[in-house]
Amino acid sequence: MNEREKRIQELEEQITDLKKRFPAHSIKPEMVNQLEEFEDELERLKDNN
């Protein structure tokens, strides 16, 4: 597994973990921002196949 694949796996795990920690209501903006950053980076990595 190369570095890009490792980072993709890492990001997917971080996204899953972050989503599990979301409260049912009143999600903090910081959590939403972090999720967006993870998803943006993941998308960039997957697009660079």
One Martini backbone bead per residue (centre of mass of N, CA, C, O) as a GRO file, in nm:
protein
   49
    1MET     BB    1   0.096   0.037   0.025
    2ASN     BB    2   0.070   0.353  -0.031
    3GLU     BB    3   0.049   0.673   0.076
    4ARG     BB    4  -0.222   0.742  -0.056
    5GLU     BB    5  -0.380   0.493   0.047
    6LYS     BB    6  -0.333   0.550   0.346
    7ARG     BB    7  -0.471   0.829   0.349
    8ILE     BB    8  -0.747   0.738   0.257
    9GLN     BB    9  -0.799   0.547   0.493
   10GLU     BB   10  -0.764   0.756   0.715
   11LEU     BB   11  -0.991   0.949   0.624
   12GLU     BB   12  -1.223   0.748   0.639
   13GLU     BB   13  -1.191   0.700   0.944
   14GLN     BB   14  -1.225   0.996   1.035
   15ILE     BB   15  -1.507   1.038   0.920
   16THR     BB   16  -1.649   0.815   1.074
   17ASP     BB   17  -1.576   0.916   1.358
   18LEU     BB   18  -1.698   1.198   1.337
   19LYS     BB   19  -1.991   1.109   1.275
   20LYS     BB   20  -2.028   0.954   1.547
   21ARG     BB   21  -1.988   1.237   1.720
   22PHE     BB   22  -2.240   1.345   1.634
   23PRO     BB   23  -2.494   1.508   1.721
   24ALA     BB   24  -2.830   1.523   1.677
   25HIS     BB   25  -2.778   1.823   1.767
   26SER     BB   26  -2.593   2.084   1.733
   27ILE     BB   27  -2.357   2.119   1.539
   28LYS     BB   28  -2.048   2.206   1.528
   29PRO     BB   29  -1.869   2.396   1.313
   30GLU     BB   30  -1.596   2.249   1.351
   31MET     BB   31  -1.698   1.970   1.261
   32VAL     BB   32  -1.786   2.050   0.979
   33ASN     BB   33  -1.515   2.157   0.882
   34GLN     BB   34  -1.357   1.897   0.920
   35LEU     BB   35  -1.523   1.724   0.732
   36GLU     BB   36  -1.473   1.892   0.477
   37GLU     BB   37  -1.167   1.858   0.474
   38PHE     BB   38  -1.160   1.553   0.452
   39GLU     BB   39  -1.337   1.530   0.193
   40ASP     BB   40  -1.160   1.704   0.009
   41GLU     BB   41  -0.901   1.537   0.030
   42LEU     BB   42  -1.021   1.271  -0.061
   43GLU     BB   43  -1.110   1.365  -0.340
   44ARG     BB   44  -0.832   1.446  -0.444
   45LEU     BB   45  -0.701   1.166  -0.417
   46LYS     BB   46  -0.906   1.009  -0.599
   47ASP     BB   47  -0.864   1.195  -0.860
   48ASN     BB   48  -0.537   1.109  -0.864
   49ASN     BB   49  -0.519   0.823  -1.030
   0.00000   0.00000   0.00000
